[in-house]
């Protein structure tokens, strides 16, 4: 059964295109970079960002927005040649709404927003080889603005800016490029 699930997911766009049914589902995979800053700490960090999202479309303009995001962190540590005193990474889930507005037949702009639950790990250097890890968890808001270029009825390419508030006055800015599969 586990081997059938990827085949079913890959065949769903073909089936919906052949049957002429309305598109209700969208899976998006996005990659990019993100920064992390805090009001309480002077150190900031940057890292590679990944997001896997799912949208259920109520109509062509509004959908339920869900997803998982993660940022690896540590780029400021590498860039400072190890002189930075902290490394931050985080991951979490999103739940909100997405509103789309078509500009042309092949492009649209969209906004996403809602709440996220995130866990942020902060590794702080205490001495040369001694690191202390602290984890903060909690609910916070997020918002995203983007544009999508449709390459057919079931495939699109997106560019997006996303702001995610994180627990304990941390926040993150993501710049993402992605692909969307609709079925």
C-alpha positions in Angstrom: 0.0 0.0 0.0 2.8 2.4 0.8 4.2 2.0 -2.7 0.8 2.9 -4.2 0.5 6.3 -2.4 3.2 8.1 -4.5 1.8 6.7 -7.7 -1.7 7.9 -6.8 -0.4 11.4 -5.9 1.4 11.6 -9.2 -1.6 10.4 -11.2 -4.1 12.7 -9.6 -3.3 15.7 -11.8 -3.6 13.5 -14.9 -7.0 12.2 -13.8 -8.4 15.7 -12.9 -7.2 17.1 -16.2 -8.7 14.2 -18.2 -12.0 14.3 -16.4 -12.4 18.1 -16.5 -13.1 18.3 -12.8 -12.6 21.5 -10.7 -9.2 21.8 -9.0 -9.6 21.5 -5.2 -6.2 20.5 -4.0 -2.8 22.1 -4.2 0.6 20.8 -3.0 3.5 23.3 -2.9 7.2 22.8 -2.3 9.3 25.9 -1.6 13.0 26.5 -1.0 14.9 29.6 -0.2 16.6 31.5 2.6 15.5 33.1 5.8 16.8 35.3 8.6 16.0 35.2 12.3 16.1 38.2 14.6 15.1 38.9 18.1 14.1 42.0 20.1 15.9 40.6 23.2 19.1 39.3 21.7 21.7 41.1 19.6 22.7 38.1 17.5 20.8 37.3 14.4 21.1 34.3 12.2 20.3 33.1 8.7 19.7 29.8 7.1 18.2 27.7 4.4 14.5 27.4 4.4 12.2 24.6 3.3 8.4 24.6 3.2 5.9 21.9 2.3 2.3 23.2 1.9 -1.1 21.9 1.2 -4.1 24.1 0.2 -7.8 23.0 -0.1 -9.6 25.4 -2.5 -13.1 26.4 -1.5 -13.3 28.3 -4.8 -10.8 29.7 -7.3 -10.1 32.7 -4.9 -9.9 31.3 -1.4 -8.4 28.2 0.2 -7.4 26.7 3.5 -3.6 27.0 3.9 -1.6 24.4 5.8 2.0 23.5 5.8 5.3 22.6 7.5 8.3 24.9 7.5 11.9 24.5 8.7 15.0 26.7 8.7 18.5 25.2 9.2 20.2 28.3 10.7 24.0 28.6 11.2 24.9 30.8 8.2 25.9 33.7 10.4 28.1 31.4 12.4 29.9 30.2 9.2 30.1 33.8 7.9 31.7 35.0 11.1 34.3 32.2 11.0 33.0 30.9 14.3 33.1 34.2 16.2 29.3 34.4 16.5 28.0 33.3 19.9 24.8 31.6 18.8 23.1 29.5 16.2 19.3 29.4 15.7 17.2 26.9 13.8 13.4 26.4 13.9 10.6 24.4 12.5 6.8 24.3 12.8 3.4 24.1 11.2 1.1 26.6 9.6 -2.7 27.0 9.5 -4.5 29.8 7.8 -6.2 31.1 4.7 -4.9 31.9 1.2 -6.5 34.5 -1.1 -5.7 34.6 -4.8 -6.3 37.3 -7.4 -5.7 36.5 -11.1 -3.7 39.1 -13.0 -3.8 37.3 -16.3 -4.7 33.9 -17.6 -1.3 32.6 -16.6 -0.4 34.6 -13.5 -1.9 35.6 -10.1 -0.9 37.3 -6.9 -1.8 35.9 -3.5 -1.7 36.5 0.2 -1.5 33.9 3.0 -2.0 34.4 6.7 -2.9 32.7 9.9 -1.2 31.1 12.9 1.8 28.9 13.3 3.2 26.7 16.0 6.9 26.7 16.0 9.8 25.4 18.0 13.0 27.4 17.9 16.4 25.9 19.1 19.0 28.4 20.2 22.5 27.1 20.6 24.7 29.5 22.6 28.4 29.2 23.0 29.5 29.2 26.6 33.2 28.5 26.1 35.4 27.2 23.3 33.8 23.8 23.0 30.8 24.1 25.3 27.4 24.9 23.8 24.1 25.3 25.6 20.8 24.6 23.8 17.5 26.3 24.7 14.2 25.5 23.0 11.3 27.9 22.8 7.8 26.8 21.6 4.5 28.6 21.0 1.8 30.0 18.7 2.3 33.1 16.6 1.0 34.8 13.5 2.4 34.5 9.9 1.8 36.3 6.7 3.0 35.8 3.1 2.8 37.7 -0.2 3.6 36.1 -3.5 3.0 35.6 -7.2 2.5 32.5 -9.3 3.1 31.8 -12.9 0.9 29.0 -14.2 2.6 26.5 -16.6 -0.6 24.6 -17.6 -3.7 23.8 -15.6 -2.0 21.7 -12.9 1.5 23.1 -12.5 2.9 26.5 -11.4 6.0 28.3 -10.2 5.9 30.7 -7.3 8.0 33.5 -5.7 7.1 34.5 -2.2 8.0 36.7 0.8 6.9 35.3 4.1 7.1 36.8 7.6 6.8 34.4 10.5 6.6 35.5 14.1 8.2 33.0 16.5 8.0 32.5 20.2 9.8 34.7 22.7 9.9 37.8 20.4 11.9 36.1 17.6 10.8 36.6 14.0 11.8 35.4 10.6 11.8 36.6 7.0 11.7 34.0 4.3 12.3 34.5 0.6 11.1 31.4 -1.3 10.8 30.0 -4.8 8.6 27.0 -5.3 6.6 24.7 -7.5 2.8 24.0 -7.0 0.9 20.9 -8.2 -2.9 21.3 -8.5 -5.4 18.4 -8.8 
